[in-house]
Amino acid sequence: MAVKTVFTHSDFQNILARYDLGTFTQAESVQQGTVQTNYFITTSQGKFVFRCYENRSRESVLFESDLLAYLIERGYPCPAQIKNTQGTTIGTYQDKPYVFSEFLDGVLIKHPSLHHMQQLVQKAAELQAVTRDFRSQYTPYRWNYGRDLCRRLARKEATKLNTKDAQEKFNWLDQELTLLDLPAALPKGICHCDFHFSNVLFRGGKFAALLDFDDANYTFLQFDLVCLIGEWAWPYTSDRIDITMARAIVQEYIKHRPLTLSEQKHLYDVYKLSILIDCIWFFRRGAANDFYEKRKINALTRLGREYFFEALFHN
């Protein structure tokens, strides 16, 4: 169940007193999502989305607010957050930050066509292009994906479990992180980091809006691209990467945001980093000697960086 903090009608009436959104009518809990609490709110002025952040600091949410405002100003399709009567977008309930956003019409695509997939890849590339100059004073309050964060979060998980197996898994992950070749000059910027169809609205077959920027952060610009590769070319149900599909995704992406030669050559390393970060979210899954993320890393190692580069970028 997605709702972790329960709000009563009285709660919403009190909260809405700080907004010019009309008279509260009803609230409907949103079942999608696994981390934050979301409601659809109906008032005399229409329908809105309410989100209470269960595990984010106010500063982390302010980064998201800055990013969404920046994107809206530049015409990128995403929901605008709504300011209260004090002129701010963030409120607090029981020490947890919350926001209201506009409700956007559209449908979630469960069985995407090739055209849907191409649009999603295009919008991922455009997001990285449009946020190239984005700056927020709250960026340090996000989990900005990189080697150091991955190591720190993995150590925290291993310490929490406090077992020999967990320590062995951390040791393996720590070693794999040292093997990544991630040059300091590799371009960084804003990635959504949760770019898949459960977070995208379509309208009339066309991309209408990207939702849920809860994981967006400052990281390697290829991160959304490798996530798309992982989603379609190497899903959880498969034991090997579909190189043909991976190449198709990459070739579609670079139509809209060309990759530098350095980005091309080190896509392999950023992909490995994304798998190691996935390992943190599923740290309890599998034993240290054999678990899903380890099998993926080993499979990529067998392919090799040079083969990966040639297969995806050269004929």
C-alpha positions in Angstrom: 0.0 0.0 0.0 1.4 3.4 -1.0 -0.1 5.5 1.8 2.2 5.5 4.9 1.0 8.7 6.5 -2.8 8.8 6.8 -4.5 12.1 6.3 -8.1 12.7 7.5 -10.6 15.1 5.8 -10.0 17.5 8.7 -6.3 17.4 8.0 -6.8 18.3 4.4 -9.2 21.1 5.2 -6.6 22.6 7.6 -3.8 22.2 5.0 -5.9 23.7 2.2 -6.6 26.7 4.3 -3.1 27.8 3.4 -3.8 27.6 -0.3 -6.1 29.3 -2.8 -7.4 26.1 -4.2 -11.0 26.2 -3.3 -13.1 24.2 -0.8 -12.0 20.7 -0.1 -14.3 18.0 -1.4 -12.6 14.6 -1.3 -9.3 12.8 -1.1 -8.4 9.5 -2.9 -5.2 7.7 -1.9 -2.9 6.7 -4.8 -1.8 3.1 -4.7 1.1 3.5 -7.2 4.5 4.1 -5.8 6.3 2.5 -2.9 8.1 5.2 -1.0 6.1 8.5 -0.6 2.5 9.1 0.3 0.3 10.4 -2.5 -3.3 11.5 -2.7 -5.6 12.9 -5.5 -7.3 15.9 -4.0 -10.6 17.3 -5.3 -11.7 20.8 -4.4 -14.3 23.3 -5.8 -11.6 24.4 -8.2 -10.6 21.0 -9.6 -8.3 18.1 -9.0 -4.7 18.2 -7.6 -2.0 15.9 -6.5 -0.8 15.9 -2.9 2.5 14.3 -1.9 3.9 13.8 1.6 7.6 12.9 1.6 8.3 10.1 4.0 12.1 10.0 3.8 13.2 13.4 2.3 14.5 16.5 4.1 13.0 19.8 3.3 16.2 20.8 1.5 16.0 17.7 -0.7 12.4 18.6 -1.7 13.5 22.2 -2.4 15.9 20.8 -5.0 12.9 19.1 -6.7 10.9 22.3 -6.5 13.8 24.3 -8.1 14.2 21.7 -10.8 10.5 21.5 -11.7 10.2 25.3 -11.8 13.2 25.4 -14.1 11.7 22.8 -16.4 8.3 24.4 -16.6 9.9 27.7 -17.6 11.6 26.0 -20.5 8.5 24.1 -21.7 9.5 20.6 -20.6 6.4 18.5 -20.0 6.0 17.9 -16.2 3.6 18.9 -13.4 4.0 22.3 -11.9 4.0 22.6 -8.1 1.5 25.0 -6.5 2.5 27.8 -4.2 0.6 28.5 -1.0 -0.6 31.9 0.2 2.9 32.5 1.6 4.4 32.1 -1.8 6.2 28.8 -1.1 5.7 25.4 -2.6 6.5 23.3 0.5 4.5 22.8 3.7 5.2 20.6 6.7 2.9 18.0 8.4 4.2 16.1 11.4 7.8 17.1 10.5 7.4 15.8 7.0 7.5 18.1 3.9 4.6 18.0 1.5 3.6 19.7 -1.8 0.6 20.2 -4.1 1.0 19.7 -7.8 -1.3 20.2 -10.8 -3.2 17.2 -11.9 -2.4 16.4 -15.6 -4.7 14.4 -17.9 -3.2 11.4 -19.6 -2.8 7.6 -19.4 -0.1 5.2 -18.3 1.0 2.9 -21.1 1.2 -0.8 -20.0 2.1 -2.2 -23.4 4.2 0.4 -25.1 4.7 0.4 -28.9 8.0 1.2 -30.6 6.7 4.8 -31.1 6.0 5.1 -27.3 9.5 3.9 -26.6 11.2 6.3 -29.1 9.3 9.2 -27.5 10.5 8.2 -24.0 14.1 7.9 -25.1 13.8 11.3 -26.8 12.4 13.0 -23.7 15.2 11.5 -21.6 17.8 13.0 -24.0 16.0 16.3 -24.0 15.9 16.4 -20.2 19.7 16.1 -20.0 20.0 18.8 -22.7 17.6 21.3 -21.2 19.0 21.0 -17.6 22.7 21.5 -18.7 22.8 24.9 -17.0 20.5 24.1 -14.1 21.9 25.0 -10.7 20.3 24.7 -7.2 21.8 25.5 -3.8 20.0 22.4 -2.6 21.8 19.9 -4.9 24.1 18.6 -2.1 21.0 17.4 -0.2 20.1 14.9 -2.9 21.6 11.4 -3.3 23.8 12.3 -6.2 24.7 9.0 -7.8 28.4 8.3 -7.9 31.0 5.9 -6.6 31.3 7.5 -3.2 27.6 7.6 -2.5 27.2 4.0 -3.7 30.0 2.8 -1.3 28.6 4.8 1.6 25.0 3.4 1.2 26.3 -0.1 0.7 28.4 0.0 3.8 25.3 1.3 5.7 23.2 -1.6 4.5 25.9 -4.1 5.4 26.3 -2.6 8.9 22.6 -2.7 9.4 22.4 -6.4 8.5 25.6 -7.2 10.5 26.1 -10.7 9.0 29.1 -12.3 7.4 27.2 -12.7 4.1 26.3 -8.9 4.1 30.0 -8.0 4.7 31.1 -10.3 1.8 28.6 -8.7 -0.5 29.8 -5.2 0.5 33.5 -6.3 -0.1 32.5 -7.5 -3.6 30.7 -4.3 -4.3 33.5 -2.2 -3.0 36.0 -4.0 -5.2 33.8 -3.5 -8.3 33.6 0.2 -7.6 37.4 0.5 -7.6 37.4 -1.1 -11.1 35.1 1.5 -12.6 36.8 4.0 -15.0 34.9 7.2 -14.4 37.1 10.2 -15.4 36.7 13.4 -13.5 35.9 15.2 -16.7 33.0 12.9 -17.6 30.0 15.3 -18.1 27.5 15.5 -15.3 24.1 17.0 -15.0 20.5 16.3 -14.0 19.0 12.8 -14.6 15.5 11.7 -13.6 16.8 8.2 -12.6 13.4 6.6 -12.7 12.6 7.0 -16.4 10.1 4.3 -17.3 6.5 4.1 -18.4 5.0 4.0 -14.9 6.1 7.6 -14.5 5.0 8.9 -17.9 1.6 10.1 -19.1 0.6 9.9 -22.8 -2.3 11.7 -24.4 -3.5 10.7 -27.9 -0.4 8.5 -28.3 1.9 11.4 -27.6 4.2 12.0 -24.6 2.3 14.3 -22.3 4.3 14.5 -19.0 7.1 13.1 -17.0 6.1 12.5 -13.4 7.8 11.7 -10.1 11.1 13.5 -9.8 11.7 12.0 -6.3 15.0 10.3 -7.5 16.2 13.1 -9.7 19.8 14.1 -8.9 23.1 15.4 -10.2 25.0 12.5 -11.7 26.7 11.3 -14.9 24.6 12.5 -17.9 24.4 9.0 -19.3 22.6 7.7 -16.2 19.1 7.9 -17.6 20.3 6.3 -20.9 21.8 3.2 -19.1 18.6 2.9 -17.0 16.6 2.7 -20.3 19.0 0.1 -21.5 18.5 -1.9 -18.3 14.8 -1.5 -18.5 14.3 -2.8 -22.1 17.5 -4.5 -23.2 18.3 -6.4 -20.0 15.1 -6.7 -17.9 15.0 -8.8 -14.7 13.5 -11.7 -16.5 16.5 -12.1 -18.9 19.9 -13.6 -18.1 21.8 -11.6 -20.9 21.8 -8.2 -22.5 20.0 -7.8 -25.9 22.8 -5.9 -27.7 20.6 -5.2 -30.7 18.0 -3.5 -28.5 20.7 -1.7 -26.5 22.1 -0.3 -29.7 18.7 0.8 -30.9 18.1 2.7 -27.6 21.5 4.4 -27.8 21.1 5.4 -31.5 17.7 6.9 -30.8 19.1 8.8 -27.8 22.0 10.4 -29.7 19.7 11.8 -32.3 18.5 14.2 -29.6 21.6 14.5 -27.4 24.9 13.5 -29.1 27.4 11.8 -26.7 31.0 12.9 -26.4 33.6 10.3 -27.3 34.4 10.1 -23.6 30.7 9.5 -22.8 30.6 6.7 -25.4 33.7 5.0 -24.2 32.6 5.1 -20.5 28.9 4.2 -20.9 30.0 0.7 -19.9 31.3 2.0 -16.5 28.2 4.2 -15.9 26.0 1.1 -16.7 28.0 -0.9 -14.1 27.6 1.9 -11.6 23.8 1.8 -12.1 23.7 -1.9 -11.4 25.8 -1.5 -8.3 23.4 1.2 -7.1 20.5 -1.2 -7.8 22.4 -3.7 -5.6 21.9 -1.3 -2.6 18.1 -1.1 -3.1 18.0 -4.9 -3.1 20.9 -5.6 -0.8 19.0 -8.3 1.1 18.2 -10.2 -2.1 20.4 -13.3 -2.8 23.5 -14.6 -1.1 26.9 -13.0 -1.6 28.2 -15.8 -3.8 25.4 -15.6 -6.2 22.8 -12.7 -6.7 21.2 -11.0 -9.6 23.3 -7.8 -9.7 26.6 -9.8 -9.4 25.6 -12.0 -12.3 24.9 -8.8 -14.4 28.2 -7.3 -13.5 30.1 -10.5 -14.3 28.3 -10.8 -17.6 29.3 -7.2 -18.6 32.9 -8.0 -17.5 32.9 -11.0 -19.9 31.6 -8.8 -22.7 34.3 -6.2 -22.0 34.3 -2.4 -22.3 35.7 -2.4 -25.9 33.1 -4.8 -27.2 30.3 -2.8 -25.5 31.6 0.4 -27.1 32.0 -1.1 -30.6 28.6 -2.9 -30.5 26.6 0.2 -29.4 28.3 3.0 -31.4 30.0 1.4 -34.5 28.6 -0.6 -37.3 
